[in-house]
């Protein structure tokens, strides 16, 4: 299933469900176009259940993107600590070699 909001770019994150979430705030008499599997629907014409499902998909997409962002931060942080540990071990090893050389 392919879902997209006409007013945003498609998210590459989900290939079978693609949606960039935008809060639905449309003026009266305007409808929000949603494309699902190359067929256009209007959010306002959907049943309450369909709107809820679409909102769940959009919310999950936001959470997935947020989780990926957090994972990137965690991976960079982990790499920084690995680098700090290596530098500390190398420094300790170099200090031992200097002390042994002084004997």
C-alpha atoms as one frame of an Amber mdcrd trajectory, in Angstrom:
protein
   0.000   0.000   0.000   1.343   3.417  -0.899   0.041   6.465   0.946   1.080
  10.050   0.462  -0.151  13.514   1.218   0.003  15.658  -1.922   1.489  18.576
  -0.017   4.634  16.774   1.151   7.417  14.666  -0.341   7.220  10.906  -0.006
   9.192   9.440   2.856  11.752   6.852   1.755  11.446   5.112   5.122   8.532
   2.833   4.362   8.324   1.445   0.855   4.901  -0.118   1.192   3.423   2.725
   3.199   4.736   6.148   2.406   3.391   9.099   4.261   4.720  12.352   5.541
   2.407  13.487   8.301   0.894  16.927   8.200  -1.719  18.011  10.723  -5.041
  18.235   9.035  -6.149  21.822   9.350  -8.021  22.791   6.279 -10.331  25.722
   5.786 -14.009  25.040   5.333 -14.948  23.658   1.904 -11.352  22.534   1.245
 -10.443  18.877   1.238  -7.155  17.192   2.010  -6.076  14.888  -0.818  -4.483
  11.589   0.189  -3.099   9.162  -2.400  -3.210   5.447  -1.573  -1.944   3.005
  -4.191  -2.110   5.720  -6.872  -5.772   6.437  -6.120  -6.791   9.800  -4.662
  -9.052  10.047  -1.614 -10.047  12.989   0.547  -9.416  12.796   4.258 -12.700
  14.522   5.020 -14.642  11.895   3.016 -13.130   8.994   4.946 -14.973   7.283
   7.769 -13.899   8.031  11.326 -12.239   4.612  11.444 -10.282   5.307   8.232
  -9.204   8.714   9.515  -8.060   7.119  12.767  -6.080   4.465  10.897  -4.459
   7.133   8.732  -3.585   9.149  11.843  -2.013   6.024  13.383   0.097   5.522
  10.255   1.210   9.155  10.327   2.012   8.993  14.045   3.991   5.781  13.593
   5.941   7.351  10.728   6.860  10.280  12.992   7.907   7.894  15.764  10.002
   5.801  13.380  11.770   8.924  12.111  12.311  10.141  15.684  13.670   6.755
  16.706  16.077   6.748  13.751  17.263  10.223  14.794  17.779   9.020  18.382
  19.601   5.911  17.156  21.971   8.099  15.124  22.732  10.132  18.257  23.298
   6.992  20.324  25.624   5.479  17.724  27.693   8.662  17.513  27.850   8.809
  21.317  28.951   5.170  21.524  31.679   5.769  18.927  32.896   8.794  20.898
  33.201   6.697  24.068  34.987   3.909  22.174  37.451   6.493  20.864  37.956
   7.893  24.386  38.623   4.383  25.746  41.131   3.616  22.996  42.947   6.889
  23.627  43.042   6.215  27.368  44.377   2.683  26.853  46.981   3.920  24.363
  48.081   6.660  26.772  48.364   4.180  29.636  50.376   1.812  27.473  52.708
   4.618  26.364  53.237   5.688  29.996  54.159   2.099  30.975  56.686   1.946
  28.145  58.279   5.213  29.302  58.510   3.955  32.904  60.016   0.666  31.762
  62.522   2.559  29.610  63.634   4.619  32.635  64.662   1.490  34.551
